[in-house]
Structure formats: structure tokens, C-alpha cells
Amino acid sequence: MITKKMFITLFTGLMICSALFAAGCVGETTEPQKEISIGYVTWDCAIASTHVMQEVFRDAGYKVNTVAVDAGPLYAGLANGDIDFTTTAWLPFTHKTYWEKYGDQLDYVQKNIPGEARIGLVVPQYVTIDSIEEMNGVADKFDGKIIGIDPGAGIMQATEDAIVEYDLNYELIASSSAGMAAELRSAYNDEEWIVVTGWSPHWKFGRFDLKFLEDPKGVYGEAEDIVTVARVGLKTDDPEAHAILERFQWNADEIAKVMTSIEEGTPAEEAARNWVNANPDMVNYWING
């Protein structure tokens, strides 16, 4: 026989259990938040693209880890499965060496900027030569130097090849993307001659009046693609993430907006968030299809 005291105790216990269940404290297991890692080299285009995709994946419910490395370790990390993906593989020319070494261990996902990328030697428009073949005749005006970026970049190897192919009496000065841009800005403001390793898309073409020197020997290749590359196995491990990468595609003008905002002083994460907020339809398609 259930006494009044037993009934009150039982009823109170049921109420407590119901409250705990409603609060998600009893009998409920929550799935851990999905994680994904993005590898990138600290080039302006890679910083912009990576931070945009960081915000996209956050909106899709992921915890995102970004990994800044040199180009060689980036490709090795993707091949080893330590990094999930990168948004800025320049193919088939700029990163040819890395693709030849690691390509069969990587997942070529999608061209995210098709056919709009280019590398080469860049000078201000006021420089009176138009071709790499003319550089030796004005080496003194350039102080015999080509201002480069980090030594592991594909454009640096291409420039070493150009020095040989064109028999240039120049020294290639290793620096960084930011260091090259600072040298270019300083020379441009004083209307001094300067030649840099350059690529497009890049904010500098919107800020300064520049031109690529003609490359009749084709050392720097033709127009190429910026490609999303993932580790093998990501598609199986996380088809949702891979589907986002398959749909991710924009153009040079879009990435230039983010790069320019960052160059003007906006923190990369904030610039990326601003772009994502301003393009909800595109971002929603990337996430949901």
C-alpha cells in the first residue's frame, strides 16, 4: 500500500527527473562539435581565402583550426593527413614541384578561382621596359635586384629559372609577401624603378598602377587556377565538409575585396566576416547547396 509520504516522495522524484531531462541533464548525450583544419601560407590571397572559409565553416557549426606554414610543409601536411584542406593551391604551374611530389597523395577538390591567376615579374607602369628580355639593359636602374617573397614559394623557383633562362644579371632577394609589398610601396611613392615577384589576384594591382613584364620564353606559365586541395579521406570522414569545399567557388574580384580590406588595416578575421555577412546567398549555397 502506498502511503501519502511514499506518494509525495515518488512524485517529487519524478518531478526532479522530468526537470533534469528537460534541461538535458539526464539521459542525453551531445555530439562533440565537428572540427576542421585549414592550412595556408601567409600570402595575401591565402590569408583572405582561408579566413573567409574559416567563417563559412564556423557558420556551418564547425570548430576551425587554421595552420600557417610554408608551402613545402603545407603540402606534406596535407599528404600526411595532418591538415584537412587548403584553398590556395596554384596549379598547374606555380605549385608544379609540390604537385609532382605529393599530387598522388592529395584530393584535388575544385577550382575555386578558375583561370584568373597569374604570376611573373611586376614593375610600375612608369618603368619604360615591357619585357624580361630588356632587363639586362637597365639593370643599374633596378640596382641589379629582384625583390622576392619567402624562399619556399613556387614563384621564387620560377624566378630562379627565369634568371637562368634569360641570363639575367640580377640577384633575387628573398623576403616575404609583406616585405615585398612594403618595398614596392616605398619605391612607387618615390617613382623609383623596382621589379618584384608578383601575382594576381593581389590587392597591389588595385592600389598601384602596375604591369607584368612580358615573358616570351614562358618561364612563368600561362593563366592558371587557384584550387582547393584536401587530404585523402576527408570526403569519407566528413562528407558534409567535403561538399562545402566542392561548392566553394568565387572570383578574383571577390577575393580582392577581402585582401584590400585587410591591407587597409582591418583584421583578417573581421574582413572575412564582413565579406561573409555581405554575401549571404553565396555563403548559404556553399554550406547548404
Backbone as CSV, one residue per row, in Angstrom:
resi,resn,N_x,N_y,N_z,CA_x,CA_y,CA_z,C_x,C_y,C_z
1,MET,0.850,-1.188,0.000,0.000,0.000,0.000,0.890,1.243,0.000
2,ILE,0.603,2.169,-0.897,1.403,3.392,-0.992,0.850,4.429,-0.023
3,THR,1.697,4.829,0.923,1.276,5.831,1.897,1.390,7.208,1.281
4,LYS,0.814,8.190,1.975,0.875,9.572,1.491,2.317,10.051,1.399
5,LYS,3.125,9.651,2.414,4.539,10.072,2.427,5.286,9.472,1.243
6,MET,5.012,8.154,0.948,5.669,7.495,-0.177,5.266,8.143,-1.490
7,PHE,3.977,8.518,-1.614,3.491,9.148,-2.832,4.178,10.481,-3.064
8,ILE,4.294,11.273,-1.991,4.950,12.591,-2.119,6.403,12.423,-2.544
9,THR,7.085,11.423,-1.921,8.496,11.182,-2.270,8.632,10.774,-3.729
10,LEU,7.751,9.826,-4.149,7.800,9.358,-5.527,7.491,10.484,-6.511
11,PHE,6.457,11.274,-6.193,6.070,12.369,-7.070,7.184,13.404,-7.193
12,THR,7.823,13.699,-6.049,8.911,14.684,-6.046,10.084,14.189,-6.901
13,GLY,10.381,12.885,-6.779,11.470,12.314,-7.569,11.186,12.365,-9.050
14,LEU,9.921,12.069,-9.418,9.551,12.138,-10.824,9.646,13.553,-11.367
15,MET,9.253,14.522,-10.562,9.320,15.916,-10.981,10.767,16.348,-11.201
16,ILE,11.638,15.931,-10.280,13.058,16.284,-10.415,13.645,15.656,-11.672
17,CYS,13.315,14.364,-11.907,13.822,13.696,-13.110,13.321,14.364,-14.377
18,SER,12.031,14.767,-14.364,11.472,15.438,-15.540,12.169,16.753,-15.799
19,ALA,12.432,17.489,-14.712,13.101,18.775,-14.875,14.515,18.593,-15.411
20,LEU,15.212,17.594,-14.872,16.570,17.338,-15.335,16.579,16.874,-16.787
21,PHE,15.608,16.039,-17.138,15.528,15.565,-18.519,15.250,16.715,-19.478
22,ALA,14.343,17.609,-19.056,14.009,18.761,-19.893,15.211,19.671,-20.066
23,ALA,16.055,19.737,-19.040,17.246,20.579,-19.098,18.386,19.900,-19.840
24,GLY,18.159,18.663,-20.239,19.195,17.943,-20.976,20.256,17.364,-20.081
25,CYS,19.949,17.158,-18.786,20.965,16.705,-17.843,20.916,15.211,-17.601
26,VAL,19.827,14.558,-17.996,19.703,13.134,-17.734,19.420,12.415,-19.041
27,GLY,20.173,11.374,-19.309,19.886,10.508,-20.432,20.179,11.104,-21.793
28,GLU,20.765,12.326,-21.870,21.027,12.956,-23.168,22.519,13.021,-23.413
29,THR,22.960,12.555,-24.562,24.366,12.664,-24.943,24.472,13.620,-26.116
30,THR,25.351,14.578,-26.010,25.528,15.559,-27.076,26.743,15.178,-27.913
31,GLU,26.605,15.304,-29.217,27.721,15.010,-30.102,28.782,16.096,-29.973
32,PRO,30.054,15.702,-29.976,31.111,16.719,-29.938,31.075,17.573,-31.192
33,GLN,31.471,18.831,-31.046,31.484,19.733,-32.191,32.478,19.243,-33.229
34,LYS,32.068,19.264,-34.502,32.973,18.858,-35.566,34.133,19.847,-35.657
35,GLU,35.289,19.337,-36.026,36.469,20.176,-36.190,37.028,20.010,-37.596
36,ILE,37.662,21.068,-38.076,38.331,21.009,-39.376,39.528,21.947,-39.353
37,SER,40.566,21.591,-40.083,41.775,22.415,-40.117,42.029,22.901,-41.537
38,ILE,42.465,24.162,-41.624,42.782,24.787,-42.910,44.257,25.190,-42.891
39,GLY,45.016,24.712,-43.829,46.415,25.097,-43.935,46.603,26.203,-44.961
40,TYR,47.533,27.102,-44.678,47.781,28.182,-45.638,49.169,28.758,-45.440
41,VAL,49.693,29.331,-46.523,50.931,30.104,-46.479,50.527,31.570,-46.339
42,THR,51.312,32.371,-45.651,50.889,33.739,-45.344,51.077,34.694,-46.521
43,TRP,50.528,34.300,-47.664,50.400,35.196,-48.813,49.060,35.895,-48.682
44,ASP,48.949,37.078,-49.260,47.733,37.877,-49.080,46.479,37.146,-49.550
45,CYS,46.578,36.495,-50.697,45.396,35.789,-51.209,45.023,34.619,-50.314
46,ALA,46.028,33.911,-49.792,45.763,32.766,-48.933,45.184,33.204,-47.590
47,ILE,45.682,34.316,-47.056,45.136,34.831,-45.797,43.661,35.172,-45.975
48,ALA,43.331,35.850,-47.067,41.946,36.244,-47.321,41.052,35.027,-47.501
49,SER,41.441,34.117,-48.373,40.626,32.944,-48.675,40.445,32.054,-47.451
50,THR,41.522,31.843,-46.717,41.466,30.978,-45.538,40.528,31.533,-44.484
51,HIS,40.602,32.833,-44.237,39.756,33.414,-43.197,38.288,33.466,-43.615
52,VAL,38.030,33.627,-44.903,36.643,33.534,-45.364,36.107,32.124,-45.116
53,MET,36.871,31.103,-45.471,36.402,29.741,-45.253,36.344,29.385,-43.775
54,GLN,37.180,30.004,-42.974,37.066,29.823,-41.528,35.687,30.276,-41.050
55,GLU,35.256,31.452,-41.509,33.946,31.966,-41.101,32.811,31.118,-41.671
56,VAL,32.977,30.638,-42.896,31.960,29.781,-43.512,31.775,28.505,-42.700
57,PHE,32.877,27.868,-42.343,32.773,26.619,-41.580,32.277,26.873,-40.157
58,ARG,32.594,28.001,-39.574,32.008,28.335,-38.280,30.492,28.448,-38.392
59,ASP,30.033,29.088,-39.470,28.591,29.197,-39.681,27.949,27.830,-39.900
60,ALA,28.727,26.890,-40.401,28.227,25.537,-40.615,28.328,24.679,-39.350
61,GLY,28.792,25.284,-38.246,28.820,24.582,-36.969,30.122,23.916,-36.601
62,TYR,31.197,24.278,-37.272,32.494,23.651,-37.031,33.378,24.499,-36.107
63,LYS,34.229,23.806,-35.381,35.372,24.454,-34.749,36.503,24.415,-35.771
64,VAL,37.068,25.571,-36.081,38.041,25.657,-37.171,39.426,25.973,-36.610
65,ASN,40.399,25.209,-37.056,41.796,25.462,-36.712,42.530,25.877,-37.986
66,THR,43.194,27.016,-37.955,43.997,27.452,-39.090,45.466,27.214,-38.788
67,VAL,46.185,26.752,-39.802,47.588,26.369,-39.638,48.414,27.123,-40.673
68,ALA,49.219,28.083,-40.225,50.071,28.869,-41.118,51.443,28.201,-41.221
69,VAL,51.807,27.801,-42.431,53.072,27.096,-42.667,53.653,27.538,-44.000
70,ASP,54.894,27.153,-44.276,55.472,27.376,-45.592,54.866,26.386,-46.586
71,ALA,55.102,26.623,-47.870,54.461,25.815,-48.908,54.840,24.335,-48.816
72,GLY,56.117,24.040,-48.618,56.546,22.646,-48.529,55.856,21.890,-47.406
73,PRO,55.928,22.396,-46.165,55.222,21.732,-45.065,53.711,21.679,-45.243
74,LEU,53.139,22.659,-45.957,51.698,22.628,-46.213,51.334,21.395,-47.025
75,TYR,52.025,21.178,-48.131,51.717,20.023,-48.966,52.038,18.716,-48.249
76,ALA,53.120,18.697,-47.489,53.458,17.492,-46.724,52.386,17.207,-45.677
77,GLY,51.893,18.268,-45.015,50.859,18.096,-44.006,49.558,17.576,-44.586
78,LEU,49.196,18.053,-45.771,48.004,17.538,-46.454,48.195,16.072,-46.837
79,ALA,49.360,15.754,-47.368,49.630,14.375,-47.788,49.643,13.424,-46.594
80,ASN,50.128,13.899,-45.462,50.195,13.064,-44.256,48.866,12.986,-43.519
81,GLY,47.911,13.817,-43.918,46.619,13.823,-43.238,46.580,14.685,-41.999
82,ASP,47.627,15.500,-41.778,47.665,16.360,-40.590,46.854,17.638,-40.785
83,ILE,46.603,18.022,-42.033,45.821,19.208,-42.378,44.673,18.752,-43.274
84,ASP,43.471,19.258,-43.025,42.307,18.798,-43.785,42.252,19.355,-45.202
85,PHE,42.520,20.662,-45.357,42.460,21.219,-46.714,43.167,22.564,-46.779
86,THR,43.421,23.009,-47.997,43.899,24.360,-48.265,43.090,24.922,-49.423
87,THR,42.936,26.231,-49.455,42.145,26.867,-50.516,43.007,27.476,-51.612
88,THR,44.323,27.426,-51.470,45.156,28.199,-52.394,46.321,27.398,-52.973
89,ALA,45.982,26.289,-53.606,46.966,25.605,-54.448,46.924,26.265,-55.821
90,TRP,48.077,26.755,-56.294,48.150,27.413,-57.608,48.642,26.392,-58.618
91,LEU,47.748,25.974,-59.502,48.054,24.901,-60.445,47.590,25.273,-61.854
92,PRO,48.300,24.780,-62.875,49.310,23.719,-62.820,50.758,24.193,-62.772
93,PHE,51.016,25.507,-62.730,52.385,25.995,-62.893,53.097,26.314,-61.573
94,THR,52.529,27.222,-60.788,53.245,27.749,-59.626,53.631,26.658,-58.635
95,HIS,52.728,25.757,-58.358,52.991,24.698,-57.375,53.279,23.363,-58.045
96,LYS,53.781,23.429,-59.259,54.068,22.217,-60.027,54.993,21.270,-59.267
97,THR,56.044,21.816,-58.675,57.013,20.970,-57.968,56.354,20.207,-56.836
98,TYR,55.522,20.887,-56.066,54.850,20.230,-54.942,53.830,19.210,-55.424
99,TRP,53.140,19.536,-56.521,52.150,18.598,-57.032,52.819,17.345,-57.583
100,GLU,53.960,17.506,-58.221,54.685,16.346,-58.728,55.126,15.439,-57.583
101,LYS,55.440,16.035,-56.443,55.911,15.247,-55.295,54.764,14.625,-54.513
102,TYR,53.674,15.383,-54.335,52.619,14.937,-53.428,51.257,14.693,-54.098
103,GLY,51.131,15.030,-55.382,49.817,15.021,-56.013,49.059,13.713,-55.903
104,ASP,49.763,12.579,-55.998,49.075,11.292,-55.938,48.634,10.948,-54.518
105,GLN,48.989,11.797,-53.553,48.570,11.587,-52.167,47.549,12.631,-51.716
106,LEU,47.020,13.398,-52.683,46.124,14.504,-52.362,44.807,14.384,-53.117
107,ASP,43.796,15.068,-52.614,42.473,15.116,-53.234,42.288,16.485,-53.887
108,TYR,42.339,16.509,-55.211,42.082,17.733,-55.977,40.568,17.932,-55.966
109,VAL,40.077,18.895,-55.151,38.642,19.022,-54.922,37.957,19.852,-56.000
110,GLN,38.431,21.093,-56.180,37.683,22.023,-57.028,38.529,23.256,-57.333
111,LYS,38.413,23.781,-58.537,38.965,25.095,-58.847,38.061,26.127,-58.190
112,ASN,38.589,26.878,-57.213,37.712,27.878,-56.580,37.829,29.250,-57.238
113,ILE,38.943,29.517,-57.936,39.049,30.681,-58.835,39.636,30.155,-60.142
114,PRO,38.789,29.805,-61.105,39.296,29.181,-62.332,39.895,30.198,-63.302
115,GLY,41.113,29.923,-63.748,41.695,30.628,-64.876,42.024,32.099,-64.689
116,GLU,42.001,32.622,-63.468,42.245,34.047,-63.258,43.563,34.340,-62.556
117,ALA,44.326,33.312,-62.234,45.575,33.509,-61.507,46.749,33.636,-62.472
118,ARG,47.723,34.452,-62.097,48.899,34.657,-62.930,50.075,35.045,-62.048
119,ILE,51.274,34.593,-62.405,52.493,35.011,-61.712,53.482,35.559,-62.729
120,GLY,54.486,36.301,-62.241,55.517,36.832,-63.119,56.293,37.935,-62.437
121,LEU,57.055,38.670,-63.226,57.782,39.827,-62.725,56.947,41.070,-62.976
122,VAL,56.816,41.888,-61.943,55.912,43.041,-61.979,56.705,44.319,-61.716
123,VAL,56.373,45.360,-62.488,57.014,46.672,-62.339,55.932,47.745,-62.385
124,PRO,56.224,48.940,-61.882,55.281,50.059,-62.066,55.152,50.427,-63.543
125,GLN,54.017,50.998,-63.900,53.777,51.388,-65.282,54.783,52.425,-65.780
126,TYR,55.334,53.240,-64.867,56.270,54.267,-65.318,57.624,53.696,-65.730
127,VAL,57.891,52.431,-65.421,59.118,51.782,-65.887,59.008,51.614,-67.405
128,THR,60.056,51.977,-68.126,59.960,52.101,-69.583,60.323,50.837,-70.352
129,ILE,60.454,49.707,-69.674,60.621,48.443,-70.397,59.337,47.635,-70.235
130,ASP,59.144,46.679,-71.154,57.915,45.884,-71.146,58.163,44.384,-71.135
131,SER,59.420,43.967,-71.236,59.714,42.544,-71.347,60.892,42.167,-70.454
132,ILE,60.885,40.931,-69.985,62.012,40.415,-69.199,63.291,40.470,-70.032
133,GLU,63.171,40.293,-71.350,64.346,40.309,-72.216,65.069,41.659,-72.195
134,GLU,64.407,42.716,-71.772,65.013,44.048,-71.734,65.679,44.365,-70.402
135,MET,65.582,43.465,-69.436,66.008,43.806,-68.077,67.511,44.042,-67.950
136,ASN,68.331,43.256,-68.657,69.780,43.418,-68.507,70.246,44.798,-68.950
137,GLY,69.576,45.391,-69.913,69.980,46.707,-70.399,69.731,47.829,-69.406
138,VAL,68.920,47.556,-68.380,68.606,48.602,-67.385,68.838,48.093,-65.966
139,ALA,69.750,47.137,-65.829,69.987,46.517,-64.521,70.372,47.538,-63.459
140,ASP,71.119,48.579,-63.875,71.549,49.587,-62.896,70.357,50.344,-62.320
141,LYS,69.308,50.543,-63.122,68.135,51.261,-62.624,67.373,50.452,-61.581
142,PHE,67.483,49.120,-61.682,66.852,48.235,-60.702,67.824,47.840,-59.589
143,ASP,69.014,48.435,-59.620,70.056,48.104,-58.647,70.405,46.618,-58.689
144,GLY,70.157,45.989,-59.855,70.518,44.590,-60.025,69.768,43.635,-59.116
145,LYS,68.581,44.027,-58.647,67.852,43.205,-57.679,66.410,42.960,-58.126
146,ILE,65.960,41.754,-57.867,64.547,41.408,-57.981,64.056,41.141,-56.569
147,ILE,63.048,41.857,-56.133,62.550,41.707,-54.766,61.534,40.572,-54.729
148,GLY,61.863,39.534,-53.967,61.026,38.345,-53.909,60.246,38.222,-52.613
149,ILE,59.727,37.010,-52.396,58.978,36.714,-51.170,59.678,35.564,-50.450
150,ASP,58.939,34.709,-49.735,59.575,33.645,-48.960,60.207,32.600,-49.884
151,PRO,61.336,32.048,-49.478,62.106,31.170,-50.367,61.348,29.933,-50.839
152,GLY,60.383,29.441,-50.089,59.695,28.220,-50.470,58.594,28.402,-51.488
153,ALA,58.313,29.640,-51.863,57.197,29.901,-52.778,57.533,29.446,-54.195
154,GLY,56.526,28.952,-54.907,56.733,28.496,-56.280,57.219,29.601,-57.193
155,ILE,56.765,30.832,-56.958,57.183,31.956,-57.798,58.668,32.239,-57.635
156,MET,59.229,31.897,-56.489,60.664,32.107,-56.288,61.469,31.122,-57.129
157,GLN,61.029,29.865,-57.189,61.712,28.889,-58.033,61.578,29.273,-59.497
158,ALA,60.383,29.743,-59.875,60.180,30.179,-61.266,61.104,31.345,-61.603
159,THR,61.338,32.240,-60.635,62.207,33.385,-60.886,63.667,32.960,-60.976
160,GLU,64.064,31.987,-60.164,65.413,31.429,-60.321,65.583,30.855,-61.725
161,ASP,64.544,30.177,-62.215,64.589,29.630,-63.575,64.659,30.753,-64.608
162,ALA,63.917,31.830,-64.365,63.926,32.955,-65.301,65.301,33.605,-65.365
163,ILE,65.967,33.709,-64.229,67.316,34.292,-64.203,68.253,33.481,-65.093
164,VAL,68.105,32.161,-65.060,68.938,31.289,-65.895,68.518,31.384,-67.362
165,GLU,67.215,31.262,-67.609,66.713,31.231,-68.988,66.997,32.530,-69.737
166,TYR,66.888,33.643,-69.053,67.110,34.939,-69.693,68.519,35.475,-69.434
167,ASP,69.347,34.687,-68.723,70.720,35.087,-68.398,70.739,36.474,-67.760
168,LEU,69.917,36.648,-66.734,69.775,37.960,-66.094,70.913,38.233,-65.119
169,ASN,71.429,39.433,-65.170,72.466,39.852,-64.222,71.808,40.479,-62.994
170,TYR,71.017,39.669,-62.312,70.244,40.132,-61.163,70.378,39.158,-60.006
171,GLU,70.184,39.707,-58.804,70.122,38.883,-57.599,68.667,38.851,-57.124
172,LEU,68.184,37.650,-56.827,66.830,37.502,-56.291,66.895,37.632,-54.776
173,ILE,66.213,38.630,-54.244,66.239,38.916,-52.809,65.029,38.265,-52.147
174,ALA,65.272,37.293,-51.278,64.183,36.643,-50.548,63.661,37.581,-49.464
175,SER,62.357,37.598,-49.303,61.741,38.454,-48.294,60.485,37.748,-47.794
176,SER,59.365,38.422,-47.852,58.066,37.863,-47.513,57.040,38.615,-48.351
177,SER,55.824,38.149,-48.357,54.781,38.859,-49.105,54.646,40.287,-48.606
178,ALA,54.630,40.440,-47.289,54.503,41.781,-46.709,55.743,42.622,-46.980
179,GLY,56.923,41.988,-46.897,58.159,42.713,-47.149,58.257,43.188,-48.587
180,MET,57.861,42.321,-49.523,57.855,42.710,-50.936,56.916,43.891,-51.165
181,ALA,55.723,43.825,-50.577,54.741,44.892,-50.758,55.243,46.210,-50.177
182,ALA,55.942,46.136,-49.052,56.481,47.353,-48.434,57.558,47.988,-49.318
183,GLU,58.421,47.152,-49.894,59.453,47.653,-50.805,58.808,48.293,-52.039
184,LEU,57.785,47.640,-52.555,57.091,48.152,-53.733,56.437,49.499,-53.424
185,ARG,55.766,49.585,-52.291,55.087,50.834,-51.919,56.082,51.982,-51.783
186,SER,57.202,51.712,-51.129,58.208,52.745,-50.913,58.778,53.249,-52.237
187,ALA,59.144,52.312,-53.127,59.710,52.697,-54.424,58.670,53.426,-55.266
188,TYR,57.446,52.949,-55.248,56.381,53.543,-56.065,56.107,54.976,-55.634
189,ASN,56.072,55.200,-54.333,55.800,56.553,-53.823,56.877,57.544,-54.245
190,ASP,58.107,57.034,-54.427,59.216,57.900,-54.856,59.479,57.805,-56.359
191,GLU,58.621,57.076,-57.082,58.768,56.858,-58.529,60.145,56.298,-58.878
192,GLU,60.629,55.392,-58.032,61.878,54.698,-58.307,61.586,53.397,-59.045
193,TRP,62.568,52.916,-59.786,62.415,51.663,-60.505,62.524,50.501,-59.518
194,ILE,61.627,49.540,-59.664,61.660,48.337,-58.840,60.999,47.218,-59.624
195,VAL,61.519,46.000,-59.476,60.912,44.814,-60.071,60.708,43.805,-58.949
196,VAL,59.502,43.247,-58.855,59.151,42.320,-57.775,58.559,41.048,-58.361
197,THR,58.639,39.984,-57.583,57.889,38.782,-57.922,56.429,39.077,-57.595
198,GLY,55.565,38.997,-58.603,54.179,39.402,-58.392,53.189,38.365,-58.867
199,TRP,51.988,38.472,-58.362,50.931,37.559,-58.767,49.587,38.271,-58.676
200,SER,48.661,37.745,-59.429,47.298,38.263,-59.443,46.340,37.070,-59.340
201,PRO,45.318,37.138,-58.475,44.804,38.338,-57.800,45.662,38.760,-56.609
202,HIS,45.791,40.084,-56.454,46.505,40.691,-55.332,46.057,42.139,-55.225
203,TRP,45.961,42.631,-53.997,45.475,43.992,-53.775,46.363,45.056,-54.410
204,LYS,47.636,44.756,-54.638,48.554,45.792,-55.140,48.149,46.326,-56.513
205,PHE,47.440,45.489,-57.304,47.035,45.947,-58.631,45.898,46.965,-58.554
206,GLY,45.162,46.960,-57.462,44.144,47.986,-57.255,44.699,49.238,-56.608
207,ARG,45.829,49.105,-55.941,46.420,50.229,-55.215,47.438,50.992,-56.052
208,PHE,48.197,50.278,-56.884,49.249,50.892,-57.688,49.005,50.603,-59.173
209,ASP,49.575,51.446,-60.029,49.476,51.254,-61.479,50.666,50.390,-61.907
210,LEU,50.421,49.092,-62.103,51.483,48.116,-62.321,51.274,47.353,-63.621
211,LYS,52.325,46.639,-64.020,52.215,45.770,-65.193,53.129,44.558,-65.017
212,PHE,52.721,43.448,-65.611,53.592,42.287,-65.713,54.553,42.510,-66.881
213,LEU,55.819,42.176,-66.696,56.752,42.168,-67.812,56.448,40.956,-68.694
214,GLU,56.500,41.159,-69.989,56.250,40.060,-70.920,57.287,38.957,-70.711
215,ASP,56.832,37.741,-70.883,57.658,36.560,-70.635,57.653,35.686,-71.889
216,PRO,58.381,36.087,-72.931,58.310,35.364,-74.212,58.767,33.918,-74.132
217,LYS,59.603,33.567,-73.186,60.051,32.180,-73.041,59.060,31.326,-72.253
218,GLY,58.038,31.950,-71.682,57.011,31.201,-70.961,57.475,30.563,-69.663
219,VAL,58.471,31.148,-69.025,59.004,30.571,-67.789,57.938,30.547,-66.688
220,TYR,57.108,31.572,-66.647,56.113,31.682,-65.578,54.776,31.023,-65.926
221,GLY,54.712,30.349,-67.067,53.483,29.678,-67.437,52.401,30.647,-67.884
222,GLU,51.228,30.113,-68.066,50.090,30.902,-68.515,49.131,31.109,-67.346
223,ALA,47.944,31.626,-67.663,46.930,31.777,-66.623,46.641,30.418,-66.003
224,GLU,46.465,30.407,-64.697,46.232,29.141,-64.013,45.075,29.248,-63.027
225,ASP,44.839,28.164,-62.327,43.707,28.081,-61.414,44.182,28.127,-59.964
226,ILE,43.340,28.705,-59.115,43.518,28.563,-57.670,42.571,27.456,-57.230
227,VAL,43.136,26.449,-56.566,42.443,25.178,-56.368,42.323,24.841,-54.882
228,THR,41.184,24.276,-54.513,41.009,23.706,-53.184,41.519,22.268,-53.207
229,VAL,42.444,21.957,-52.318,43.027,20.625,-52.222,42.832,20.112,-50.796
230,ALA,42.409,18.866,-50.670,42.136,18.277,-49.358,42.992,17.035,-49.132
231,ARG,43.038,16.610,-47.903,43.691,15.336,-47.601,42.825,14.197,-48.135
232,VAL,43.463,13.140,-48.550,42.732,11.955,-48.961,41.993,11.406,-47.740
233,GLY,40.730,11.103,-47.906,39.949,10.571,-46.796,38.966,11.546,-46.205
234,LEU,39.144,12.844,-46.470,38.205,13.820,-45.902,36.791,13.572,-46.414
235,LYS,36.660,13.227,-47.688,35.329,13.021,-48.261,34.592,11.892,-47.560
236,THR,35.320,10.850,-47.171,34.719,9.725,-46.460,34.467,10.070,-45.001
237,ASP,35.454,10.723,-44.374,35.348,11.048,-42.953,34.286,12.099,-42.677
238,ASP,34.167,13.073,-43.575,33.241,14.183,-43.339,32.667,14.653,-44.674
239,PRO,31.683,13.922,-45.188,31.105,14.298,-46.487,30.480,15.682,-46.490
240,GLU,29.975,16.146,-45.335,29.390,17.487,-45.263,30.448,18.545,-45.542
241,ALA,31.608,18.407,-44.906,32.691,19.364,-45.114,33.180,19.321,-46.556
242,HIS,33.313,18.118,-47.086,33.809,17.983,-48.455,32.832,18.604,-49.445
243,ALA,31.536,18.471,-49.175,30.531,19.061,-50.058,30.624,20.583,-50.068
244,ILE,30.917,21.175,-48.920,31.118,22.624,-48.859,32.287,23.019,-49.757
245,LEU,33.364,22.259,-49.684,34.543,22.561,-50.496,34.256,22.371,-51.983
246,GLU,33.435,21.402,-52.320,33.076,21.178,-53.724,32.291,22.356,-54.299
247,ARG,31.497,23.007,-53.438,30.662,24.123,-53.904,31.375,25.471,-53.806
248,PHE,32.464,25.536,-53.053,33.172,26.804,-52.843,33.837,27.271,-54.134
249,GLN,33.327,28.356,-54.670,33.912,28.965,-55.869,33.526,30.442,-55.889
250,TRP,34.527,31.312,-56.169,34.255,32.740,-56.298,35.148,33.281,-57.393
251,ASN,35.488,34.569,-57.393,36.316,35.091,-58.474,37.355,36.064,-57.925
252,ALA,38.190,36.553,-58.835,39.292,37.427,-58.429,38.795,38.723,-57.796
253,ASP,37.696,39.261,-58.279,37.159,40.496,-57.711,36.700,40.286,-56.275
254,GLU,36.091,39.131,-55.998,35.594,38.850,-54.644,36.750,38.741,-53.650
255,ILE,37.763,37.969,-54.006,38.885,37.805,-53.081,39.649,39.112,-52.917
256,ALA,39.679,39.931,-53.990,40.377,41.218,-53.921,39.723,42.143,-52.891
257,LYS,38.406,42.065,-52.754,37.714,42.895,-51.759,38.205,42.574,-50.359
258,VAL,38.371,41.294,-50.078,38.838,40.880,-48.752,40.305,41.274,-48.562
259,MET,41.134,41.028,-49.577,42.552,41.386,-49.489,42.738,42.882,-49.268
260,THR,41.992,43.689,-49.999,42.116,45.142,-49.877,41.699,45.608,-48.494
261,SER,40.633,45.043,-47.967,40.180,45.402,-46.624,41.246,45.096,-45.583
262,ILE,41.888,43.939,-45.720,42.955,43.562,-44.788,44.141,44.502,-44.930
263,GLU,44.502,44.806,-46.179,45.650,45.696,-46.416,45.392,47.082,-45.852
264,GLU,44.142,47.506,-45.817,43.794,48.827,-45.283,43.763,48.854,-43.760
265,GLY,43.980,47.693,-43.130,44.095,47.673,-41.676,43.034,46.890,-40.938
266,THR,42.039,46.372,-41.633,41.021,45.565,-40.971,41.609,44.203,-40.612
267,PRO,41.457,43.731,-39.373,41.950,42.389,-39.040,41.354,41.344,-39.976
268,ALA,42.157,40.337,-40.314,41.755,39.357,-41.324,40.424,38.689,-40.978
269,GLU,40.247,38.326,-39.722,39.008,37.652,-39.318,37.806,38.580,-39.488
270,GLU,37.985,39.837,-39.143,36.894,40.806,-39.276,36.580,41.085,-40.747
271,ALA,37.619,41.216,-41.574,37.402,41.440,-43.001,36.657,40.269,-43.623
272,ALA,37.027,39.062,-43.229,36.352,37.869,-43.747,34.899,37.825,-43.294
273,ARG,34.656,38.128,-42.025,33.289,38.127,-41.506,32.436,39.174,-42.220
274,ASN,33.014,40.332,-42.487,32.277,41.376,-43.212,31.880,40.890,-44.605
275,TRP,32.809,40.204,-45.289,32.501,39.705,-46.623,31.418,38.636,-46.549
276,VAL,31.522,37.722,-45.605,30.521,36.663,-45.449,29.141,37.270,-45.177
277,ASN,29.092,38.270,-44.301,27.810,38.912,-43.991,27.213,39.632,-45.200
278,ALA,28.091,40.121,-46.071,27.631,40.870,-47.244,27.233,39.963,-48.410
279,ASN,27.513,38.670,-48.299,27.233,37.740,-49.399,26.492,36.499,-48.887
280,PRO,25.332,36.695,-48.265,24.633,35.566,-47.634,24.172,34.495,-48.623
281,ASP,23.754,34.888,-49.817,23.261,33.887,-50.765,24.381,32.950,-51.211
282,MET,25.548,33.539,-51.518,26.678,32.717,-51.948,27.125,31.789,-50.825
283,VAL,27.225,32.326,-49.628,27.670,31.538,-48.476,26.658,30.445,-48.160
284,ASN,25.379,30.756,-48.220,24.351,29.753,-47.957,24.427,28.616,-48.973
285,TYR,24.715,28.949,-50.233,24.863,27.898,-51.249,26.063,27.021,-50.929
286,TRP,27.188,27.647,-50.553,28.365,26.834,-50.199,28.042,25.855,-49.079
287,ILE,27.307,26.320,-48.074,27.051,25.485,-46.898,25.965,24.454,-47.160
288,ASN,24.879,24.872,-47.774,23.684,24.024,-47.870,23.386,23.489,-49.263
289,GLY,24.018,24.064,-50.287,23.780,23.596,-51.636,22.541,24.199,-52.265
